[in-house]
Amino acid sequence: MIRIWFLRALMVVTPRVRVEVLYALADVAGSMAWGGSGRLRGVTRDHMRHVLGGAASRGAVDAAARGCLRSAARYYVDFARYAVLQPESAFEQVDEIDGLEELFAAYDRGQGVILASAHVGNPEFIVQALAPLFDLMVFTERLEPVALHELVHEVRQRSGVRFVPVSASAARDGMRQLRCGNVLGMLIDRDVVGTGRPFPFFGERAPMPWGAVELAWMSGAVVVLGFVTRTTAGRYRIALREVPVPHRKDGSGDRAADIEAGMQSVVAALERGIAEAPGQWFALSPIWVGSSTP
């Protein structure tokens, strides 16, 4: 219940306070969370050690790890801003969109588009910005308790985008979305439902969700990776890139080999996107299970 009260209070306060002030307060809260939680220090340090590589100093790792918690805190500020931001105003918050032509070219093929992203910067903002342009459905993680889930989805769906918790029935809905030539969004940097397969990720095998590649293989949809990074307070840069993956052709093809090859391409693109802004990667659950230490 505390999170629900906090979010409701934040949604009341946000329109009355400058975003620069809110981000400054979020940075303080993120730093305090990093300093006060051994679990969060361990998780974010482990993530940054993987992203920055073995040559990175302890100081560089810790600075980036603290940035991850600050980015997470800023995400809550951004979420509260959605409650009052008009969907058609989202583009006004964007400094640059790189690769929009690739997204339109993918969409124009008529096979559907899987718009994949990661917990970098503000991944939901790409949905807010593109909602006026496309028919969008987004897979999400089911939140507990139910009241929190309902509050979060009420705010998210103000843009007209459908947010659907991941499930077997949601996968069927996603396939229909793609076969109608529309856009399906999802985050692919964390194995939320526990069905991931181990793939090399920043030098070490980690369970990774492979549903995006499988859906693309079955439907013929184009996979586009999109990253939304913060530039200044309340402003963003969007980068979009198509990732070539194999597709089933008239019932033929080696499904397992094609998905393996597709995952290699997607994970490599995922690594590049995260490495461009490591301190904004706010995945706060262990990716490489068992390897994090305080």
Residue pairs with C-beta under 8 A, 6 or more apart in sequence:
1 145
1 147
3 148
4 147
4 148
4 151
6 76
7 76
7 79
7 80
7 148
7 151
7 152
8 151
10 76
10 77
10 79
10 80
11 80
11 83
11 84
11 155
13 22
13 80
14 22
14 77
14 80
14 81
14 83
14 84
15 84
19 77
19 81
19 233
19 234
20 233
20 234
22 77
22 233
23 74
23 77
23 233
23 234
26 70
26 73
26 74
26 76
26 77
27 70
27 73
27 74
29 73
30 66
30 69
30 70
30 71
30 72
30 73
30 74
31 66
31 69
31 70
33 40
33 69
33 72
33 73
34 40
34 41
34 44
34 65
34 66
34 68
34 69
35 41
38 294
39 294
40 69
40 284
41 65
41 294
42 292
42 293
42 294
43 284
43 285
43 286
43 292
44 64
44 65
44 66
44 68
44 69
44 284
45 61
45 62
45 65
45 292
45 293
45 294
46 286
46 287
46 288
46 291
46 292
46 293
47 65
47 68
47 281
47 283
47 287
47 292
48 56
48 61
48 62
48 64
48 65
48 68
48 278
48 279
49 56
49 61
50 201
50 202
50 203
50 204
50 287
50 288
51 64
51 202
51 274
51 275
51 278
51 281
52 60
52 61
52 64
52 278
53 203
63 279
64 278
64 279
66 279
67 278
67 279
67 280
68 278
68 279
68 280
68 281
68 282
68 283
68 284
69 282
69 284
70 279
71 121
71 230
71 279
71 280
71 281
71 282
72 282
72 284
74 122
74 230
75 122
75 282
78 122
78 124
78 125
78 234
79 124
79 152
79 155
81 234
82 124
82 128
82 155
82 156
82 158
82 159
83 155
83 158
85 93
85 128
87 128
87 131
87 132
87 158
87 159
87 160
88 132
90 125
90 128
90 129
90 131
90 132
90 159
91 129
93 125
93 129
93 234
93 235
93 236
94 129
94 235
94 236
94 237
94 238
95 231
95 232
95 235
95 236
95 237
96 231
96 237
96 238
97 129
97 237
97 238
97 240
98 237
98 238
98 239
98 240
99 238
99 239
99 240
99 241
100 238
100 240
102 224
102 240
102 241
102 242
103 113
103 115
103 130
103 224
103 226
103 240
105 242
106 113
106 222
106 224
106 242
107 113
107 134
107 181
107 183
107 222
109 222
110 181
111 178
111 181
111 219
111 220
111 221
111 222
112 177
112 178
112 179
112 180
112 181
112 182
112 183
112 184
112 219
112 220
112 221
112 222
113 134
113 178
113 182
113 183
113 184
113 221
113 222
113 223
113 224
114 178
114 183
114 184
114 185
114 186
114 212
114 215
114 216
114 221
114 222
114 223
114 224
115 126
115 130
115 136
115 183
115 184
115 185
115 186
115 224
115 226
116 185
116 186
116 187
116 188
116 212
116 223
116 224
116 225
116 226
116 243
116 266
116 270
117 123
117 126
117 185
117 186
117 187
117 188
117 225
117 226
117 227
117 228
118 187
118 188
118 189
118 227
118 270
118 273
118 274
118 281
118 283
119 187
119 189
119 190
119 281
119 282
119 283
120 189
120 227
120 228
120 229
120 273
120 274
120 277
120 280
120 281
120 282
121 227
121 228
121 229
121 230
121 236
121 277
121 280
122 228
122 230
122 236
123 187
123 226
123 227
123 228
124 156
125 228
125 236
125 238
126 185
126 226
126 228
126 238
127 136
127 138
127 156
127 159
127 161
127 185
128 159
129 238
130 136
130 183
131 159
131 160
131 161
134 182
134 183
135 177
135 180
135 182
135 183
136 161
136 162
136 182
136 183
136 184
136 185
137 161
137 162
137 163
137 164
137 173
137 174
137 177
137 182
137 183
137 184
137 185
138 161
138 162
138 163
138 164
138 184
138 185
138 186
139 164
139 165
139 166
139 170
139 174
139 184
139 185
139 186
139 187
140 153
140 156
140 163
140 164
140 165
140 166
141 165
141 166
141 192
142 149
142 165
142 166
143 149
143 152
149 165
153 163
156 163
157 163
161 185
164 170
164 173
164 174
166 192
166 193
171 211
171 215
174 184
174 215
175 215
175 218
175 219
177 183
177 184
178 184
178 215
178 219
178 221
179 219
184 215
184 221
186 209
186 211
186 212
188 208
188 209
188 212
188 266
188 270
189 208
189 270
189 274
189 281
189 283
189 287
190 209
190 283
190 285
190 287
191 206
191 207
191 208
191 209
192 209
193 209
194 207
195 209
196 206
196 207
196 208
196 209
196 210
197 207
197 208
197 210
197 263
198 205
198 206
198 207
198 208
199 205
199 206
199 208
199 210
199 263
199 264
199 267
200 267
201 208
201 267
201 270
201 271
201 287
201 288
202 271
204 288
204 291
206 287
206 288
206 289
207 289
208 263
208 267
210 259
210 263
212 223
212 266
213 223
213 245
213 259
213 262
213 263
213 266
214 259
215 221
216 222
216 223
216 245
216 247
216 262
217 245
217 246
217 247
217 248
217 253
217 255
217 258
217 259
217 262
218 248
220 247
220 248
222 242
223 242
223 243
223 244
223 245
223 262
223 266
224 240
224 241
224 242
224 243
225 240
225 241
225 243
225 266
225 269
225 270
225 273
226 238
226 239
226 240
226 241
227 238
227 239
227 273
227 276
227 277
228 236
228 237
228 238
229 236
229 237
229 239
229 276
229 277
229 280
230 236
230 237
230 280
231 237
239 273
239 276
241 269
243 265
243 266
243 269
244 265
245 258
245 261
245 262
245 265
245 266
246 253
246 258
246 259
246 261
246 262
247 253
247 258
248 255
248 258
274 281
286 292
